Amino acid sequence: MYLGIVKKQKIESFSSKIENCGEFNQENYLSCSYIDFCNQDNRLETITIVNQHDLFLGDLVVLCQVVGRWVAVNISNELNKKGLSTLQLLQLSQLIEQERVTLNEENKMSKHNKDSLDIYSRKEIIRILLRILNKELSDENKRDEFNKLRQNSIQKQYMEVFEKMIIDLKLNQVDLFKWIMYANSILHLMDNNNVDRNLLINIIECLLDSKIKNNEVNELKLELEQQLKEMLHELKGKQKKLV
């Protein structure tokens, strides 16, 4: 199940033929609710729910798929009674982050005939989501649980990325550009407390031992190797102090 928000509503019309003593056109109207949520890849996605009349702009919903169709359950009225679960708070936080990313992209496009009303609407949606999140996190116990879950989620994301890097470095001869990209990414994580130190040590050792296609002398690579060695030495020194 996914947590989403109704970001826009509009009435759309279409024409259909109904046979009744001959053919004629009849105008029909659909009430469309456009809902934003973060999908399984943590990317912002928008779906449309038709003719569900208990949905309103700014409502929080829980989305699930039933027999291939999206079903939205409005939970806005339940917020004042029991609030959101810790997992829903994490989804809410991720939704805010992706809404901001999309807003930044739309702001860049606004100079090229992008509808400014869409940008205004997204800003308002972000304000609604932040207001809900801040209210929920005013509870100290809920805030502590959320922070722990959020940190575990971030660590899991880093772990998945690192594991893919390690497999790539061990199984393939990477080109110089990819090696430099990997090395720069790792060096920027030295002071990030969300990264598992053992995993960081593992990937640095893989980088230093990896085979590179057309391994010509390159000053940038030599400089990065030296920085990685220093980082590895510092990490292992911290590891010994903890033992």
KANORJO-V823593 format. One record per backbone hydrogen bond with DSSP energy under -1.0 kcal/mol. NH is the residue of the N-H (numbers start at 0). CO is the residue of the C=O. If there is no record, write none. Layout:
BEGIN
nh = <NH NH>
co = <CO CO>
END
This chain:
BEGIN
nh = <1 3 4 5 6 7 9 11 13 15 17 19 25 27 29 31 32 33 34 35 36 38 41 44 46 48 50 54 57 58 60 61 62 63 65 68 70 72 74 81 82 88 89 90 91 92 93 94 95 96 97 98 99 100 101 102 103 104 105 106 107 108 111 117 119 120 121 122 123 124 125 126 127 128 129 130 131 132 133 134 135 136 138 142 143 144 145 146 147 148 149 150 151 152 153 154 155 156 157 158 159 160 161 162 163 164 165 166 167 168 169 170 171 178 179 180 181 182 183 184 185 186 187 188 191 194 199 200 201 202 203 204 205 206 207 208 209 212 215 221 222 223 224 225 226 227 228 229 230 231 232 233 234 235 236 237 238 239 240 241>
co = <62 60 35 58 33 33 31 29 27 25 23 21 15 13 11 9 48 7 46 4 44 42 38 36 34 32 30 51 5 55 3 72 1 70 68 65 63 61 59 77 77 84 85 86 87 88 89 90 91 92 93 94 95 96 97 98 99 100 101 102 103 104 108 114 115 116 117 118 119 120 121 122 123 124 125 126 127 128 129 130 131 132 135 138 139 140 141 142 143 144 145 146 147 148 149 150 151 152 153 154 155 156 157 158 159 160 161 162 163 164 165 166 167 174 175 176 177 178 179 180 181 182 183 185 188 191 195 196 197 198 199 200 201 202 203 204 205 173 213 217 218 219 220 221 222 223 224 225 226 227 228 229 230 231 232 233 234 235 236 237>
END
